Amino acid sequence: MPTVVLLDSSLSMTRPVSVEGSEEFQRKNLAVHGLTMLFEHMATNYRLEFTSLVAFSSLWELMVPFTRDYNTLQEALNNLEDYDKTCLEAALQGVSNIVQQEWGTSCPCQVVLVTDGSLGIGRGSLRHSLQTVKQRVEDKKFPLPFPFPSKLYVMCIANAEELQATDSMDNLEQLINLNGGEGQIYTMEGPLCLKSVQSMFGKLIDQAYSPFHAVLRCGNLTSDVQVFPRPEPVTIDEEVDPIPKTVQTDLEIVGFIEIGDISSPPVLSRHLVLPIAVNKEGDEIGTGATDDTEEETSTNQMAGKSPNFCVLLHGSLKVEGMVALVQLGQDWFGMLYSQADSKKKSNLMMSLFDLGSEPLPWLGRISQLGPASDAAENPYGEDDSKSPFPIQPKNKRSYAQNVTVWIKASGLQELNRLRKAALAFGFWELLKSVAELLERECTLLPDSAHPDAAFQLSHAAKQLKLASSGDSKYAAYEHNITPMLTDFSGGGGAERL
């Protein structure tokens, strides 16, 4: 899960704080100290995390694009300059642009905002932005909520009493609410000092950046592993069962199945599974980064020479073309499989299924699956020419019918049935969506398609759009869409489409 660090570099961050000793500290120095602690932790325990650094005042600047090089991040942090007033809205819009350009809108991202709680004055201040949120036109909307899944963590270089003396705390809480409530505000406890800022960033690390360690088991074989990124808690139903379900730290492999049988199932999230080497004293030696290069090389050599079940499993799944079904908790399953990044490199991955005992309908209840050797006859056949999957459902689904023919020489019966049903229910969006599908299908027609096909698809899409408008004769319930008359001989186009 990528991270964007959004650091306030306005003049208010240069306000001095009283710290024991002769050296004078600014709030900016406390922020840099806290971020240094965060980067050191991530370099040791979260090395696969991509992190970006953005500084902002009235404008924003991308100091470091997404990287895993924490030395570069630290160098940029140490060379940070001071600028003018605070304009948080522009900075949040910049974060939105940066993430979308790099990761799109489907990748979850964590945004860490580091500020002193002075949120600007006048036009451009957070107070002014929040007051005008509901008065915006479409092209000038407030950047929250972000168009991608995100969590917003606000690190305040100030204590709660200072923020509550103004409306800064209320504004920051409103910021979290605008982002869907995903995130948290952290403040410093006690005097503004190095110890307080370490404590505050320590809470952030425990909340968002603590590695997920687990034990992978298969019979008598075990392996200590790290799952990255950390699996998020899942809520089945906020009203019926509001308690979030978490992945247990004891991952039990319950069986193996061929890739062809499991196909490409829907999953909640995907994670890397990394082996952790443990020495005889129980200290972890296969993860993290050390300052001493020779020590790190020696450590990696020790880890590489130790037998590891996780490595054995990865190689076996890759060679055999199978996946391992793993139990994540009560009535919660996932799968382990080998995924190739390139021709030479592959990784052991874990995907989490939806909660329930039957997450994949074509497999049936996972608890009822058993070894193929226990069956009276081989369910895959003597020569592996057949498969027991998919399991046929007891109830025949509507989508399991024969292929629907949308156009015949005599008319467009099925399309007219769909049109009338949508009009009867007032489901205008369905007509618009089907029209868009037909238009897209028109652009994807192969060269071998009959020339009449494009005309008929465009005609049907246009008729559906007219019906969805509701203000023309084509929107009447009794009206029927008829095939378009063309100059092609014999009406062959209608039969071939």
HELIX and SHEET records of a PDB file:
HELIX    1   1 LEU A   11  THR A   14  5                                   4    
HELIX    2   2 ARG A   27  ASN A   45  1                                  19    
HELIX    3   3 TYR A   70  ASN A   78  1                                   9    
HELIX    4   4 LEU A   88  TRP A  103  1                                  16    
HELIX    5   5 LEU A  126  GLN A  131  1                                   6    
HELIX    6   6 VAL A  133  GLN A  135  5                                   3    
HELIX    7   7 GLU A  138  LYS A  140  5                                   3    
HELIX    8   8 ALA A  160  ALA A  165  1                                   6    
HELIX    9   9 SER A  168  LEU A  178  1                                  11    
HELIX   10  10 LEU A  194  ALA A  208  1                                  15    
HELIX   11  11 ILE A  259  ILE A  262  1                                   4    
HELIX   12  12 THR A  293  LYS A  305  1                                  13    
HELIX   13  13 PHE A  309  GLU A  320  1                                  12    
HELIX   14  14 PRO A  361  LEU A  363  5                                   3    
HELIX   15  15 ILE A  366  GLN A  368  5                                   3    
HELIX   16  16 ALA A  372  ASP A  374  5                                   3    
HELIX   17  17 SER A  398  ALA A  400  5                                   3    
HELIX   18  18 GLN A  413  PHE A  425  1                                  13    
HELIX   19  19 TRP A  428  THR A  443  1                                  16    
HELIX   20  20 PRO A  451  SER A  469  1                                  19    
HELIX   21  21 LYS A  473  ALA A  475  5                                   3    
HELIX   22  22 SER A  489  GLY A  491  5                                   3    
HELIX   23  23 GLY A  492  ARG A  496  1                                   5    
SHEET    1   A 6 TRP A  60  THR A  67  0                                        
SHEET    2   A 6 THR A  51  PHE A  56 -1                                        
SHEET    3   A 6 THR A   3  ASP A   8  1                                        
SHEET    4   A 6 CYS A 109  THR A 115  1                                        
SHEET    5   A 6 SER A 150  ASN A 159  1                                        
SHEET    6   A 6 GLY A 183  MET A 188  1                                        
SHEET    1   B 2 PRO A  16  VAL A  17  0                                        
SHEET    2   B 2 PHE A  25  GLN A  26 -1                                        
SHEET    1   C 8 PHE A 212  CYS A 218  0                                        
SHEET    2   C 8 LEU A 221  PHE A 228 -1                                        
SHEET    3   C 8 SER A 269  PRO A 275 -1                                        
SHEET    4   C 8 SER A 346  LEU A 352 -1                                        
SHEET    5   C 8 TRP A 332  ALA A 340 -1                                        
SHEET    6   C 8 MET A 322  GLY A 329 -1                                        
SHEET    7   C 8 ASP A 250  GLU A 258 -1                                        
SHEET    8   C 8 PHE A 212  CYS A 218  1                                        
END                                                                             
